[in-house]
Amino acid sequence: MGTGTFPDRDFQTYIGKYFVPLKYISGPDAEQFCRFGVTVEPAFIVLDSEGNEIYRKIGYFEADLLIEQMERARKKAAHRAASH
């Protein structure tokens, strides 16, 4: 998470406030890559509190665009939780 979007301070603040970020490294964490069907890096996957995937984006992005998309995912997760 040290290159690309993650060093952006606004992105780090946003992620720290609303998400629990995990970093998997190809090779040592190959099992997790297989679990999520990830074949290229970087991959951003958002899961709801029940482990259901609600957002997936592959590749590098500008921080503001990724924050916008992750905010939609966060709201989608909140809506799902409220409807259960």
N, CA, C and O atoms as CSV, one atom per row, in Angstrom:
chain,resi,resn,atom,element,x,y,z
A,1,MET,N,N,0.816,-1.182,0.000
A,1,MET,CA,C,0.000,0.000,0.000
A,1,MET,C,C,0.862,1.248,0.000
A,1,MET,O,O,0.396,2.344,0.312
A,2,GLY,N,N,2.135,1.064,-0.357
A,2,GLY,CA,C,3.048,2.183,-0.290
A,2,GLY,C,C,3.178,2.965,-1.576
A,2,GLY,O,O,3.796,4.030,-1.573
A,3,THR,N,N,2.626,2.486,-2.672
A,3,THR,CA,C,2.733,3.215,-3.933
A,3,THR,C,C,1.347,3.468,-4.490
A,3,THR,O,O,0.359,2.933,-3.987
A,4,GLY,N,N,1.275,4.281,-5.528
A,4,GLY,CA,C,-0.014,4.549,-6.167
A,4,GLY,C,C,-0.899,5.419,-5.307
A,4,GLY,O,O,-0.473,6.487,-4.868
A,5,THR,N,N,-2.112,4.990,-5.059
A,5,THR,CA,C,-3.126,5.776,-4.360
A,5,THR,C,C,-2.887,5.841,-2.855
A,5,THR,O,O,-3.162,6.873,-2.242
A,6,PHE,N,N,-2.391,4.788,-2.251
A,6,PHE,CA,C,-2.326,4.707,-0.798
A,6,PHE,C,C,-1.497,5.780,-0.101
A,6,PHE,O,O,-1.858,6.159,1.013
A,7,PRO,N,N,-0.419,6.294,-0.671
A,7,PRO,CA,C,0.309,7.349,0.033
A,7,PRO,C,C,-0.455,8.670,0.150
A,7,PRO,O,O,-0.066,9.528,0.942
A,8,ASP,N,N,-1.516,8.849,-0.607
A,8,ASP,CA,C,-2.292,10.076,-0.559
A,8,ASP,C,C,-2.903,10.242,0.842
A,8,ASP,O,O,-3.600,9.354,1.330
A,9,ARG,N,N,-2.636,11.375,1.471
A,9,ARG,CA,C,-3.073,11.619,2.853
A,9,ARG,C,C,-4.599,11.598,2.996
A,9,ARG,O,O,-5.116,11.029,3.957
A,10,ASP,N,N,-5.315,12.200,2.068
A,10,ASP,CA,C,-6.781,12.204,2.138
A,10,ASP,C,C,-7.331,10.784,2.038
A,10,ASP,O,O,-8.273,10.422,2.742
A,11,PHE,N,N,-6.733,9.987,1.155
A,11,PHE,CA,C,-7.166,8.601,1.007
A,11,PHE,C,C,-6.898,7.820,2.290
A,11,PHE,O,O,-7.760,7.065,2.740
A,12,GLN,N,N,-5.725,7.988,2.883
A,12,GLN,CA,C,-5.402,7.292,4.121
A,12,GLN,C,C,-6.370,7.669,5.240
A,12,GLN,O,O,-6.809,6.810,6.005
A,13,THR,N,N,-6.699,8.951,5.332
A,13,THR,CA,C,-7.642,9.417,6.356
A,13,THR,C,C,-9.010,8.782,6.146
A,13,THR,O,O,-9.630,8.298,7.093
A,14,TYR,N,N,-9.476,8.786,4.901
A,14,TYR,CA,C,-10.786,8.217,4.584
A,14,TYR,C,C,-10.814,6.719,4.907
A,14,TYR,O,O,-11.734,6.241,5.571
A,15,ILE,N,N,-9.821,5.995,4.444
A,15,ILE,CA,C,-9.770,4.547,4.685
A,15,ILE,C,C,-9.720,4.261,6.180
A,15,ILE,O,O,-10.425,3.378,6.669
A,16,GLY,N,N,-8.896,5.000,6.903
A,16,GLY,CA,C,-8.784,4.788,8.344
A,16,GLY,C,C,-10.070,5.056,9.103
A,16,GLY,O,O,-10.311,4.462,10.154
A,17,LYS,N,N,-10.889,5.941,8.579
A,17,LYS,CA,C,-12.143,6.295,9.244
A,17,LYS,C,C,-13.245,5.262,9.018
A,17,LYS,O,O,-14.034,4.994,9.924
A,18,TYR,N,N,-13.306,4.681,7.821
A,18,TYR,CA,C,-14.454,3.848,7.453
A,18,TYR,C,C,-14.157,2.379,7.160
A,18,TYR,O,O,-15.090,1.580,7.078
A,19,PHE,N,N,-12.902,2.000,7.003
A,19,PHE,CA,C,-12.587,0.641,6.568
A,19,PHE,C,C,-11.500,0.010,7.430
A,19,PHE,O,O,-10.814,0.693,8.190
A,20,VAL,N,N,-11.360,-1.286,7.299
A,20,VAL,CA,C,-10.257,-2.024,7.904
A,20,VAL,C,C,-9.413,-2.531,6.731
A,20,VAL,O,O,-9.720,-3.570,6.145
A,21,PRO,N,N,-8.352,-1.798,6.391
A,21,PRO,CA,C,-7.572,-2.199,5.212
A,21,PRO,C,C,-6.672,-3.394,5.498
A,21,PRO,O,O,-6.068,-3.499,6.565
A,22,LEU,N,N,-6.598,-4.280,4.533
A,22,LEU,CA,C,-5.687,-5.420,4.576
A,22,LEU,C,C,-4.841,-5.393,3.326
A,22,LEU,O,O,-5.323,-5.055,2.245
A,23,LYS,N,N,-3.598,-5.743,3.471
A,23,LYS,CA,C,-2.709,-5.788,2.318
A,23,LYS,C,C,-2.215,-7.215,2.153
A,23,LYS,O,O,-1.606,-7.790,3.056
A,24,TYR,N,N,-2.486,-7.766,1.002
A,24,TYR,CA,C,-1.970,-9.082,0.652
A,24,TYR,C,C,-0.906,-8.907,-0.412
A,24,TYR,O,O,-1.039,-8.080,-1.314
A,25,ILE,N,N,0.145,-9.691,-0.297
A,25,ILE,CA,C,1.269,-9.615,-1.235
A,25,ILE,C,C,1.292,-10.896,-2.054
A,25,ILE,O,O,1.246,-11.999,-1.509
A,26,SER,N,N,1.366,-10.732,-3.388
A,26,SER,CA,C,1.420,-11.927,-4.230
A,26,SER,C,C,2.633,-12.753,-3.821
A,26,SER,O,O,3.680,-12.215,-3.460
A,27,GLY,N,N,2.472,-14.046,-3.884
A,27,GLY,CA,C,3.523,-14.955,-3.422
A,27,GLY,C,C,3.156,-15.460,-2.044
A,27,GLY,O,O,2.516,-16.505,-1.921
A,28,PRO,N,N,3.554,-14.728,-0.985
A,28,PRO,CA,C,3.253,-15.205,0.368
A,28,PRO,C,C,1.751,-15.323,0.659
A,28,PRO,O,O,1.338,-16.168,1.453
A,29,ASP,N,N,0.951,-14.494,0.029
A,29,ASP,CA,C,-0.494,-14.487,0.273
A,29,ASP,C,C,-1.281,-15.043,-0.918
A,29,ASP,O,O,-2.423,-14.645,-1.147
A,30,ALA,N,N,-0.682,-15.945,-1.662
A,30,ALA,CA,C,-1.307,-16.487,-2.871
A,30,ALA,C,C,-2.688,-17.080,-2.582
A,30,ALA,O,O,-3.584,-17.012,-3.423
A,31,GLU,N,N,-2.854,-17.653,-1.407
A,31,GLU,CA,C,-4.146,-18.246,-1.050
A,31,GLU,C,C,-5.255,-17.185,-1.052
A,31,GLU,O,O,-6.370,-17.457,-1.497
A,32,GLN,N,N,-4.957,-15.994,-0.562
A,32,GLN,CA,C,-5.951,-14.925,-0.538
A,32,GLN,C,C,-6.252,-14.429,-1.954
A,32,GLN,O,O,-7.394,-14.100,-2.272
A,33,PHE,N,N,-5.224,-14.378,-2.795
A,33,PHE,CA,C,-5.443,-13.971,-4.189
A,33,PHE,C,C,-6.397,-14.956,-4.857
A,33,PHE,O,O,-7.306,-14.549,-5.581
A,34,CYS,N,N,-6.196,-16.234,-4.619
A,34,CYS,CA,C,-7.084,-17.258,-5.187
A,34,CYS,C,C,-8.480,-17.140,-4.597
A,34,CYS,O,O,-9.473,-17.241,-5.317
A,35,ARG,N,N,-8.559,-16.928,-3.298
A,35,ARG,CA,C,-9.856,-16.811,-2.613
A,35,ARG,C,C,-10.734,-15.744,-3.253
A,35,ARG,O,O,-11.941,-15.928,-3.405
A,36,PHE,N,N,-10.109,-14.618,-3.628
A,36,PHE,CA,C,-10.871,-13.513,-4.207
A,36,PHE,C,C,-10.801,-13.475,-5.731
A,36,PHE,O,O,-11.353,-12.565,-6.349
A,37,GLY,N,N,-10.135,-14.442,-6.342
A,37,GLY,CA,C,-10.050,-14.492,-7.794
A,37,GLY,C,C,-9.246,-13.350,-8.389
A,37,GLY,O,O,-9.525,-12.911,-9.505
A,38,VAL,N,N,-8.254,-12.864,-7.660
A,38,VAL,CA,C,-7.433,-11.751,-8.119
A,38,VAL,C,C,-6.262,-12.293,-8.926
A,38,VAL,O,O,-5.514,-13.154,-8.462
A,39,THR,N,N,-6.118,-11.772,-10.145
A,39,THR,CA,C,-5.021,-12.220,-11.005
A,39,THR,C,C,-4.031,-11.105,-11.336
A,39,THR,O,O,-2.960,-11.369,-11.881
A,40,VAL,N,N,-4.385,-9.859,-11.010
A,40,VAL,CA,C,-3.487,-8.718,-11.241
A,40,VAL,C,C,-3.521,-7.795,-10.019
A,40,VAL,O,O,-4.458,-7.822,-9.221
A,41,GLU,N,N,-2.488,-6.993,-9.901
A,41,GLU,CA,C,-2.389,-6.036,-8.801
A,41,GLU,C,C,-2.314,-4.628,-9.358
A,41,GLU,O,O,-1.871,-4.447,-10.492
A,42,PRO,N,N,-2.733,-3.623,-8.599
A,42,PRO,CA,C,-3.435,-3.731,-7.332
A,42,PRO,C,C,-4.908,-4.040,-7.536
A,42,PRO,O,O,-5.484,-3.770,-8.590
A,43,ALA,N,N,-5.487,-4.604,-6.518
A,43,ALA,CA,C,-6.917,-4.890,-6.519
A,43,ALA,C,C,-7.507,-4.355,-5.227
A,43,ALA,O,O,-6.966,-4.593,-4.147
A,44,PHE,N,N,-8.603,-3.640,-5.333
A,44,PHE,CA,C,-9.315,-3.118,-4.171
A,44,PHE,C,C,-10.640,-3.859,-4.094
A,44,PHE,O,O,-11.445,-3.807,-5.024
A,45,ILE,N,N,-10.859,-4.541,-2.992
A,45,ILE,CA,C,-12.095,-5.292,-2.806
A,45,ILE,C,C,-12.690,-4.860,-1.472
A,45,ILE,O,O,-12.007,-4.854,-0.449
A,46,VAL,N,N,-13.967,-4.500,-1.495
A,46,VAL,CA,C,-14.667,-4.098,-0.279
A,46,VAL,C,C,-15.687,-5.180,0.043
A,46,VAL,O,O,-16.490,-5.572,-0.804
A,47,LEU,N,N,-15.639,-5.650,1.276
A,47,LEU,CA,C,-16.584,-6.652,1.756
A,47,LEU,C,C,-17.490,-6.015,2.796
A,47,LEU,O,O,-17.064,-5.128,3.537
A,48,ASP,N,N,-18.740,-6.464,2.852
A,48,ASP,CA,C,-19.615,-5.980,3.916
A,48,ASP,C,C,-19.301,-6.756,5.194
A,48,ASP,O,O,-18.407,-7.603,5.208
A,49,SER,N,N,-20.035,-6.466,6.260
A,49,SER,CA,C,-19.749,-7.087,7.553
A,49,SER,C,C,-19.971,-8.592,7.565
A,49,SER,O,O,-19.511,-9.280,8.476
A,50,GLU,N,N,-20.672,-9.108,6.562
A,50,GLU,CA,C,-20.907,-10.544,6.457
A,50,GLU,C,C,-19.938,-11.231,5.494
A,50,GLU,O,O,-20.037,-12.436,5.263
A,51,GLY,N,N,-19.002,-10.461,4.936
A,51,GLY,CA,C,-18.011,-11.028,4.031
A,51,GLY,C,C,-18.432,-11.073,2.576
A,51,GLY,O,O,-17.751,-11.690,1.757
A,52,ASN,N,N,-19.541,-10.431,2.241
A,52,ASN,CA,C,-20.001,-10.382,0.855
A,52,ASN,C,C,-19.294,-9.251,0.117
A,52,ASN,O,O,-19.175,-8.140,0.632
A,53,GLU,N,N,-18.837,-9.539,-1.072
A,53,GLU,CA,C,-18.174,-8.511,-1.872
A,53,GLU,C,C,-19.196,-7.487,-2.362
A,53,GLU,O,O,-20.226,-7.842,-2.935
A,54,ILE,N,N,-18.891,-6.210,-2.125
A,54,ILE,CA,C,-19.786,-5.158,-2.584
A,54,ILE,C,C,-19.099,-4.194,-3.537
A,54,ILE,O,O,-19.752,-3.339,-4.134
A,55,TYR,N,N,-17.788,-4.326,-3.685
A,55,TYR,CA,C,-17.061,-3.436,-4.590
A,55,TYR,C,C,-15.746,-4.089,-4.967
A,55,TYR,O,O,-15.089,-4.716,-4.136
A,56,ARG,N,N,-15.368,-3.936,-6.228
A,56,ARG,CA,C,-14.079,-4.455,-6.715
A,56,ARG,C,C,-13.570,-3.507,-7.780
A,56,ARG,O,O,-14.303,-3.125,-8.693
A,57,LYS,N,N,-12.322,-3.135,-7.657
A,57,LYS,CA,C,-11.674,-2.299,-8.666
A,57,LYS,C,C,-10.240,-2.783,-8.824
A,57,LYS,O,O,-9.515,-2.965,-7.846
A,58,ILE,N,N,-9.856,-2.984,-10.055
A,58,ILE,CA,C,-8.515,-3.462,-10.369
A,58,ILE,C,C,-7.737,-2.329,-11.025
A,58,ILE,O,O,-8.250,-1.659,-11.921
A,59,GLY,N,N,-6.519,-2.116,-10.589
A,59,GLY,CA,C,-5.655,-1.106,-11.185
A,59,GLY,C,C,-5.421,0.085,-10.284
A,59,GLY,O,O,-5.912,0.144,-9.156
A,60,TYR,N,N,-4.660,1.035,-10.804
A,60,TYR,CA,C,-4.349,2.254,-10.062
A,60,TYR,C,C,-5.358,3.338,-10.382
A,60,TYR,O,O,-5.888,3.391,-11.491
A,61,PHE,N,N,-5.629,4.213,-9.402
A,61,PHE,CA,C,-6.622,5.261,-9.553
A,61,PHE,C,C,-6.140,6.526,-8.881
A,61,PHE,O,O,-5.255,6.497,-8.026
A,62,GLU,N,N,-6.723,7.616,-9.271
A,62,GLU,CA,C,-6.525,8.855,-8.536
A,62,GLU,C,C,-7.274,8.716,-7.212
A,62,GLU,O,O,-8.350,8.120,-7.161
A,63,ALA,N,N,-6.707,9.260,-6.159
A,63,ALA,CA,C,-7.283,9.096,-4.827
A,63,ALA,C,C,-8.711,9.605,-4.735
A,63,ALA,O,O,-9.561,8.935,-4.149
A,64,ASP,N,N,-8.996,10.771,-5.299
A,64,ASP,CA,C,-10.349,11.328,-5.173
A,64,ASP,C,C,-11.393,10.453,-5.860
A,64,ASP,O,O,-12.512,10.329,-5.362
A,65,LEU,N,N,-11.050,9.849,-6.983
A,65,LEU,CA,C,-11.981,8.956,-7.677
A,65,LEU,C,C,-12.218,7.694,-6.859
A,65,LEU,O,O,-13.352,7.229,-6.746
A,66,LEU,N,N,-11.163,7.144,-6.295
A,66,LEU,CA,C,-11.319,5.929,-5.503
A,66,LEU,C,C,-12.117,6.209,-4.227
A,66,LEU,O,O,-12.934,5.382,-3.823
A,67,ILE,N,N,-11.896,7.353,-3.590
A,67,ILE,CA,C,-12.681,7.720,-2.413
A,67,ILE,C,C,-14.158,7.803,-2.786
A,67,ILE,O,O,-15.015,7.303,-2.056
A,68,GLU,N,N,-14.450,8.424,-3.906
A,68,GLU,CA,C,-15.839,8.555,-4.363
A,68,GLU,C,C,-16.479,7.181,-4.567
A,68,GLU,O,O,-17.614,6.955,-4.146
A,69,GLN,N,N,-15.765,6.279,-5.202
A,69,GLN,CA,C,-16.313,4.949,-5.460
A,69,GLN,C,C,-16.436,4.131,-4.178
A,69,GLN,O,O,-17.394,3.376,-4.010
A,70,MET,N,N,-15.476,4.277,-3.281
A,70,MET,CA,C,-15.534,3.531,-2.024
A,70,MET,C,C,-16.634,4.075,-1.114
A,70,MET,O,O,-17.202,3.333,-0.313
A,71,GLU,N,N,-16.932,5.360,-1.236
A,71,GLU,CA,C,-18.043,5.932,-0.473
A,71,GLU,C,C,-19.363,5.311,-0.937
A,71,GLU,O,O,-20.239,5.034,-0.117
A,72,ARG,N,N,-19.506,5.096,-2.218
A,72,ARG,CA,C,-20.700,4.414,-2.725
A,72,ARG,C,C,-20.785,2.991,-2.164
A,72,ARG,O,O,-21.858,2.530,-1.777
A,73,ALA,N,N,-19.645,2.307,-2.127
A,73,ALA,CA,C,-19.614,0.949,-1.584
A,73,ALA,C,C,-19.965,0.947,-0.102
A,73,ALA,O,O,-20.692,0.072,0.368
A,74,ARG,N,N,-19.453,1.917,0.626
A,74,ARG,CA,C,-19.736,2.018,2.061
A,74,ARG,C,C,-21.228,2.237,2.301
A,74,ARG,O,O,-21.811,1.627,3.198
A,75,LYS,N,N,-21.838,3.098,1.509
A,75,LYS,CA,C,-23.271,3.353,1.643
A,75,LYS,C,C,-24.087,2.119,1.261
A,75,LYS,O,O,-25.122,1.843,1.868
A,76,LYS,N,N,-23.626,1.390,0.266
A,76,LYS,CA,C,-24.304,0.159,-0.141
A,76,LYS,C,C,-24.253,-0.861,0.995
A,76,LYS,O,O,-25.246,-1.538,1.264
A,77,ALA,N,N,-23.110,-0.975,1.659
A,77,ALA,CA,C,-22.976,-1.901,2.793
A,77,ALA,C,C,-23.883,-1.475,3.937
A,77,ALA,O,O,-24.513,-2.320,4.573
A,78,ALA,N,N,-23.957,-0.184,4.205
A,78,ALA,CA,C,-24.823,0.309,5.283
A,78,ALA,C,C,-26.284,0.025,4.964
A,78,ALA,O,O,-27.058,-0.346,5.847
A,79,HIS,N,N,-26.659,0.198,3.707
A,79,HIS,CA,C,-28.035,-0.067,3.298
A,79,HIS,C,C,-28.370,-1.554,3.467
A,79,HIS,O,O,-29.442,-1.901,3.961
A,80,ARG,N,N,-27.447,-2.424,3.054
A,80,ARG,CA,C,-27.668,-3.871,3.217
A,80,ARG,C,C,-27.821,-4.236,4.686
A,80,ARG,O,O,-28.692,-5.023,5.054
A,81,ALA,N,N,-26.967,-3.657,5.522
A,81,ALA,CA,C,-27.016,-3.970,6.966
A,81,ALA,C,C,-28.329,-3.503,7.569
A,81,ALA,O,O,-28.899,-4.194,8.413
A,82,ALA,N,N,-28.813,-2.359,7.157
A,82,ALA,CA,C,-30.065,-1.820,7.691
A,82,ALA,C,C,-31.281,-2.626,7.245
A,82,ALA,O,O,-32.294,-2.661,7.944
A,83,SER,N,N,-31.188,-3.270,6.091
A,83,SER,CA,C,-32.346,-4.002,5.562
A,83,SER,C,C,-32.405,-5.447,6.081
A,83,SER,O,O,-33.362,-6.165,5.791
A,84,HIS,N,N,-31.397,-5.875,6.842
A,84,HIS,CA,C,-31.407,-7.245,7.387
A,84,HIS,C,C,-32.019,-7.289,8.739
A,84,HIS,O,O,-32.109,-8.358,9.342
